[in-house]
């Protein structure tokens, strides 16, 4: 599997893979920046596309997946950026620094 990377500033990044393209990655960087998610603070996200499925994963601090406010924030963020990557539904994944998934929500 080929994985691409779109840097945002000097510390943030969006990875893309599957059938997601560099253009998809760049569009997501632009949408995240507009929403204030990418502000050069070390944020990482991953965009995956395959068939009719799209997912966006966020690397979060340990335990964030157990905080309803954190989960709600990422759900709102996914809804806000969805048009930049083809629209809803999008699978939201919250992952740890080793990219192990801890929470998955289908955002409609």
Backbone as JSON Lines, residues from 0, in Angstrom:
{"i":0,"aa":"X","n":[0.84,-1.18,0.0],"ca":[0.0,0.0,0.0],"c":[0.89,1.24,0.0]}
{"i":1,"aa":"X","n":[0.57,2.16,-0.87],"ca":[1.3,3.42,-0.95],"c":[0.65,4.43,-0.01]}
{"i":2,"aa":"X","n":[1.5,5.07,0.78],"ca":[1.02,6.1,1.7],"c":[1.67,7.41,1.29]}
{"i":3,"aa":"X","n":[0.84,8.44,1.12],"ca":[1.35,9.76,0.81],"c":[1.22,10.66,2.01]}
{"i":4,"aa":"X","n":[1.95,11.76,1.97],"ca":[1.94,12.7,3.1],"c":[1.86,14.11,2.56]}
{"i":5,"aa":"X","n":[0.98,14.9,3.17],"ca":[0.88,16.32,2.86],"c":[1.22,17.08,4.14]}
{"i":6,"aa":"X","n":[2.36,17.78,4.16],"ca":[2.69,18.56,5.35],"c":[1.83,19.82,5.42]}
{"i":7,"aa":"X","n":[1.62,20.27,6.64],"ca":[0.89,21.52,6.85],"c":[1.69,22.32,7.88]}
{"i":8,"aa":"X","n":[2.35,23.34,7.42],"ca":[3.25,24.06,8.3],"c":[4.46,23.19,8.57]}
{"i":9,"aa":"X","n":[5.12,23.41,9.69],"ca":[6.31,22.63,9.98],"c":[6.04,21.45,10.92]}
{"i":10,"aa":"X","n":[4.83,21.41,11.55],"ca":[4.58,20.37,12.54],"c":[3.36,19.5,12.26]}
{"i":11,"aa":"X","n":[2.42,19.94,11.44],"ca":[1.19,19.18,11.19],"c":[1.31,18.41,9.88]}
{"i":12,"aa":"X","n":[0.46,17.35,9.77],"ca":[0.52,16.54,8.55],"c":[-0.76,15.75,8.38]}
{"i":13,"aa":"X","n":[-1.05,15.45,7.11],"ca":[-2.14,14.56,6.76],"c":[-1.56,13.48,5.86]}
{"i":14,"aa":"X","n":[-1.79,12.24,6.24],"ca":[-1.39,11.1,5.42],"c":[-2.61,10.65,4.63]}
{"i":15,"aa":"X","n":[-2.4,10.08,3.45],"ca":[-3.5,9.55,2.66],"c":[-3.08,8.22,2.06]}
{"i":16,"aa":"X","n":[-4.04,7.32,1.91],"ca":[-3.74,6.01,1.33],"c":[-5.0,5.38,0.77]}
{"i":17,"aa":"X","n":[-4.86,4.16,0.26],"ca":[-5.97,3.53,-0.44],"c":[-6.14,4.24,-1.76]}
{"i":18,"aa":"X","n":[-7.37,4.53,-2.13],"ca":[-7.6,5.25,-3.39],"c":[-7.61,6.77,-3.19]}
{"i":19,"aa":"X","n":[-7.33,7.24,-1.99],"ca":[-7.21,8.69,-1.75],"c":[-5.99,9.21,-2.5]}
{"i":20,"aa":"X","n":[-6.12,10.4,-3.06],"ca":[-5.06,10.99,-3.86],"c":[-4.37,12.13,-3.12]}
{"i":21,"aa":"X","n":[-3.28,12.59,-3.69],"ca":[-2.61,13.76,-3.13],"c":[-3.55,14.96,-3.13]}
{"i":22,"aa":"X","n":[-4.36,15.1,-4.18],"ca":[-5.32,16.2,-4.23],"c":[-6.32,16.1,-3.08]}
{"i":23,"aa":"X","n":[-6.75,14.87,-2.74],"ca":[-7.64,14.68,-1.59],"c":[-6.94,15.13,-0.31]}
{"i":24,"aa":"X","n":[-5.67,14.73,-0.16],"ca":[-4.9,15.11,1.02],"c":[-4.75,16.61,1.15]}
{"i":25,"aa":"X","n":[-4.46,17.26,0.02],"ca":[-4.31,18.72,0.04],"c":[-5.63,19.41,0.36]}
{"i":26,"aa":"X","n":[-6.73,18.89,-0.2],"ca":[-8.05,19.48,0.08],"c":[-8.4,19.33,1.55]}
{"i":27,"aa":"X","n":[-8.02,18.19,2.14],"ca":[-8.3,17.99,3.56],"c":[-7.44,18.91,4.42]}
{"i":28,"aa":"X","n":[-6.19,19.09,4.05],"ca":[-5.32,20.04,4.77],"c":[-5.94,21.43,4.76]}
{"i":29,"aa":"X","n":[-6.41,21.86,3.59],"ca":[-7.02,23.18,3.47],"c":[-8.28,23.29,4.35]}
{"i":30,"aa":"X","n":[-9.12,22.25,4.33],"ca":[-10.34,22.26,5.14],"c":[-10.02,22.24,6.63]}
{"i":31,"aa":"X","n":[-9.06,21.41,7.03],"ca":[-8.66,21.37,8.44],"c":[-8.1,22.72,8.89]}
{"i":32,"aa":"X","n":[-7.32,23.34,8.05],"ca":[-6.73,24.64,8.39],"c":[-7.83,25.68,8.57]}
{"i":33,"aa":"X","n":[-8.8,25.68,7.67],"ca":[-9.92,26.62,7.76],"c":[-10.71,26.41,9.06]}
{"i":34,"aa":"X","n":[-10.8,25.16,9.51],"ca":[-11.54,24.85,10.75],"c":[-10.7,25.06,12.01]}
{"i":35,"aa":"X","n":[-9.41,25.38,11.85],"ca":[-8.55,25.64,12.99],"c":[-7.91,24.4,13.59]}
{"i":36,"aa":"X","n":[-8.1,23.24,12.94],"ca":[-7.51,22.01,13.47],"c":[-6.0,21.98,13.23]}
{"i":37,"aa":"X","n":[-5.58,22.4,12.07],"ca":[-4.15,22.44,11.77],"c":[-3.65,23.85,12.04]}
{"i":38,"aa":"X","n":[-2.87,23.97,13.09],"ca":[-2.34,25.28,13.49],"c":[-0.88,25.15,13.9]}
{"i":39,"aa":"X","n":[-0.17,24.21,13.26],"ca":[1.26,24.0,13.48],"c":[1.58,23.64,14.93]}
{"i":40,"aa":"X","n":[0.74,22.73,15.48],"ca":[0.95,22.27,16.86],"c":[1.27,20.78,16.93]}
{"i":41,"aa":"X","n":[1.55,20.15,15.8],"ca":[1.91,18.73,15.81],"c":[0.74,17.79,15.59]}
{"i":42,"aa":"X","n":[-0.31,18.25,14.94],"ca":[-1.48,17.41,14.68],"c":[-1.22,16.47,13.51]}
{"i":43,"aa":"X","n":[-1.75,15.25,13.62],"ca":[-1.65,14.27,12.54],"c":[-3.01,13.65,12.29]}
{"i":44,"aa":"X","n":[-3.34,13.5,11.02],"ca":[-4.58,12.84,10.62],"c":[-4.29,11.96,9.42]}
{"i":45,"aa":"X","n":[-5.16,10.98,9.2],"ca":[-5.01,10.08,8.07],"c":[-6.33,9.96,7.33]}
{"i":46,"aa":"X","n":[-6.25,10.02,6.02],"ca":[-7.41,9.88,5.16],"c":[-7.26,8.59,4.37]}
{"i":47,"aa":"X","n":[-8.28,7.75,4.41],"ca":[-8.28,6.51,3.63],"c":[-9.55,6.44,2.81]}
{"i":48,"aa":"X","n":[-9.41,6.0,1.56],"ca":[-10.56,5.78,0.7],"c":[-10.42,4.4,0.08]}
{"i":49,"aa":"X","n":[-11.55,3.76,-0.11],"ca":[-11.57,2.46,-0.75],"c":[-13.0,2.08,-1.08]}
{"i":50,"aa":"X","n":[-13.28,1.84,-2.34],"ca":[-14.67,1.56,-2.73],"c":[-15.55,2.73,-2.37]}
{"i":51,"aa":"X","n":[-16.61,2.45,-1.63],"ca":[-17.53,3.51,-1.19],"c":[-17.22,3.99,0.21]}
{"i":52,"aa":"X","n":[-16.1,3.55,0.77],"ca":[-15.77,3.88,2.16],"c":[-14.69,4.95,2.25]}
{"i":53,"aa":"X","n":[-14.93,5.9,3.14],"ca":[-13.94,6.94,3.45],"c":[-13.79,6.95,4.96]}
{"i":54,"aa":"X","n":[-12.55,7.06,5.42],"ca":[-12.32,7.2,6.86],"c":[-11.28,8.28,7.1]}
{"i":55,"aa":"X","n":[-11.45,8.95,8.23],"ca":[-10.48,9.92,8.7],"c":[-10.1,9.51,10.12]}
{"i":56,"aa":"X","n":[-8.81,9.32,10.33],"ca":[-8.29,8.95,11.64],"c":[-7.5,10.11,12.21]}
{"i":57,"aa":"X","n":[-7.62,10.31,13.5],"ca":[-6.89,11.36,14.19],"c":[-6.02,10.74,15.27]}
{"i":58,"aa":"X","n":[-4.76,11.14,15.31],"ca":[-3.88,10.72,16.39],"c":[-4.17,11.65,17.57]}
{"i":59,"aa":"X","n":[-4.61,11.04,18.68],"ca":[-5.03,11.82,19.85],"c":[-4.25,11.37,21.08]}
{"i":60,"aa":"X","n":[-4.28,12.19,22.11],"ca":[-3.61,11.82,23.36],"c":[-4.34,10.65,23.99]}
{"i":61,"aa":"X","n":[-3.62,9.85,24.76],"ca":[-4.19,8.68,25.4],"c":[-5.42,9.05,26.22]}
{"i":62,"aa":"X","n":[-6.48,8.29,26.03],"ca":[-7.71,8.49,26.78],"c":[-8.7,9.44,26.14]}
{"i":63,"aa":"X","n":[-8.29,10.17,25.11],"ca":[-9.21,11.13,24.48],"c":[-10.46,10.42,23.96]}
{"i":64,"aa":"X","n":[-10.32,9.18,23.54],"ca":[-11.44,8.4,23.01],"c":[-12.48,8.09,24.08]}
{"i":65,"aa":"X","n":[-12.14,8.29,25.34],"ca":[-13.08,8.05,26.44],"c":[-13.77,9.33,26.9]}
{"i":66,"aa":"X","n":[-13.41,10.46,26.32],"ca":[-13.98,11.76,26.7],"c":[-15.06,12.13,25.68]}
{"i":67,"aa":"X","n":[-16.34,12.12,26.11],"ca":[-17.43,12.43,25.17],"c":[-17.28,13.78,24.48]}
{"i":68,"aa":"X","n":[-16.71,14.77,25.16],"ca":[-16.52,16.09,24.54],"c":[-15.48,16.02,23.42]}
{"i":69,"aa":"X","n":[-14.42,15.26,23.63],"ca":[-13.39,15.09,22.59],"c":[-13.99,14.39,21.38]}
{"i":70,"aa":"X","n":[-14.72,13.3,21.62],"ca":[-15.33,12.55,20.52],"c":[-16.29,13.45,19.75]}
{"i":71,"aa":"X","n":[-17.11,14.22,20.47],"ca":[-18.06,15.13,19.82],"c":[-17.33,16.18,18.99]}
{"i":72,"aa":"X","n":[-16.21,16.7,19.49],"ca":[-15.42,17.67,18.74],"c":[-14.98,17.08,17.39]}
{"i":73,"aa":"X","n":[-14.44,15.86,17.42],"ca":[-13.96,15.25,16.19],"c":[-15.12,14.9,15.25]}
{"i":74,"aa":"X","n":[-16.27,14.54,15.79],"ca":[-17.45,14.31,14.94],"c":[-17.84,15.6,14.22]}
{"i":75,"aa":"X","n":[-17.86,16.72,14.95],"ca":[-18.19,18.01,14.32],"c":[-17.15,18.37,13.27]}
{"i":76,"aa":"X","n":[-15.89,18.13,13.57],"ca":[-14.82,18.44,12.62],"c":[-14.97,17.62,11.35]}
{"i":77,"aa":"X","n":[-15.26,16.34,11.48],"ca":[-15.45,15.48,10.29],"c":[-16.62,15.98,9.46]}
{"i":78,"aa":"X","n":[-17.72,16.35,10.11],"ca":[-18.87,16.88,9.35],"c":[-18.48,18.16,8.59]}
{"i":79,"aa":"X","n":[-17.69,19.0,9.23],"ca":[-17.3,20.28,8.62],"c":[-16.4,20.08,7.4]}
{"i":80,"aa":"X","n":[-15.51,19.08,7.44],"ca":[-14.55,18.89,6.35],"c":[-15.01,17.87,5.32]}
{"i":81,"aa":"X","n":[-16.11,17.18,5.59],"ca":[-16.59,16.11,4.7],"c":[-16.69,16.53,3.23]}
{"i":82,"aa":"X","n":[-17.22,17.72,2.91],"ca":[-17.32,18.08,1.49],"c":[-15.97,18.09,0.76]}
{"i":83,"aa":"X","n":[-14.88,18.3,1.47],"ca":[-13.57,18.38,0.83],"c":[-13.06,17.01,0.37]}
{"i":84,"aa":"X","n":[-13.66,15.93,0.9],"ca":[-13.2,14.59,0.56],"c":[-14.32,13.72,-0.01]}
{"i":85,"aa":"X","n":[-15.37,14.35,-0.51],"ca":[-16.43,13.58,-1.17],"c":[-17.72,13.44,-0.4]}
{"i":86,"aa":"X","n":[-17.78,13.99,0.8],"ca":[-19.03,13.98,1.56],"c":[-19.16,12.82,2.53]}
{"i":87,"aa":"X","n":[-20.29,12.83,3.24],"ca":[-20.6,11.79,4.23],"c":[-21.21,10.59,3.53]}
{"i":88,"aa":"X","n":[-21.22,9.43,4.16],"ca":[-20.72,9.11,5.48],"c":[-19.2,8.95,5.5]}
{"i":89,"aa":"X","n":[-18.62,9.21,6.66],"ca":[-17.18,9.04,6.88],"c":[-17.0,8.32,8.2]}
{"i":90,"aa":"X","n":[-16.14,7.33,8.19],"ca":[-15.79,6.63,9.42],"c":[-14.75,7.46,10.15]}
{"i":91,"aa":"X","n":[-15.04,7.83,11.38],"ca":[-14.12,8.58,12.24],"c":[-13.42,7.58,13.14]}
{"i":92,"aa":"X","n":[-12.09,7.66,13.16],"ca":[-11.31,6.79,14.05],"c":[-10.41,7.67,14.92]}
{"i":93,"aa":"X","n":[-10.38,7.36,16.2],"ca":[-9.44,8.0,17.11],"c":[-8.38,6.97,17.44]}
{"i":94,"aa":"X","n":[-7.12,7.31,17.19],"ca":[-6.03,6.36,17.36],"c":[-4.97,6.93,18.28]}
{"i":95,"aa":"X","n":[-4.19,6.01,18.87],"ca":[-3.1,6.45,19.74],"c":[-1.84,6.72,18.91]}
{"i":96,"aa":"X","n":[-0.77,7.08,19.57],"ca":[0.46,7.45,18.86],"c":[1.07,6.29,18.08]}
{"i":97,"aa":"X","n":[0.66,5.06,18.38],"ca":[1.13,3.9,17.63],"c":[0.13,3.5,16.55]}
{"i":98,"aa":"X","n":[-0.86,4.35,16.34],"ca":[-1.92,4.19,15.33],"c":[-2.79,2.97,15.6]}
{"i":99,"aa":"X","n":[-2.97,2.64,16.88],"ca":[-3.94,1.63,17.27],"c":[-5.29,2.31,17.46]}
{"i":100,"aa":"X","n":[-6.3,1.79,16.8],"ca":[-7.63,2.39,16.87],"c":[-8.29,2.1,18.21]}
{"i":101,"aa":"X","n":[-8.87,3.15,18.83],"ca":[-9.54,2.99,20.12],"c":[-11.02,3.34,20.04]}
{"i":102,"aa":"X","n":[-11.43,4.08,19.05],"ca":[-12.84,4.43,18.91],"c":[-13.11,4.62,17.43]}
{"i":103,"aa":"X","n":[-14.3,4.14,17.02],"ca":[-14.69,4.28,15.61],"c":[-16.16,4.65,15.6]}
{"i":104,"aa":"X","n":[-16.5,5.72,14.88],"ca":[-17.86,6.22,14.81],"c":[-18.18,6.49,13.35]}
{"i":105,"aa":"X","n":[-19.34,6.04,12.89],"ca":[-19.77,6.38,11.54],"c":[-20.48,7.72,11.6]}
{"i":106,"aa":"X","n":[-19.93,8.71,10.93],"ca":[-20.5,10.06,10.92],"c":[-21.35,10.2,9.66]}
{"i":107,"aa":"X","n":[-22.64,10.43,9.85],"ca":[-23.58,10.59,8.73],"c":[-23.96,12.04,8.54]}
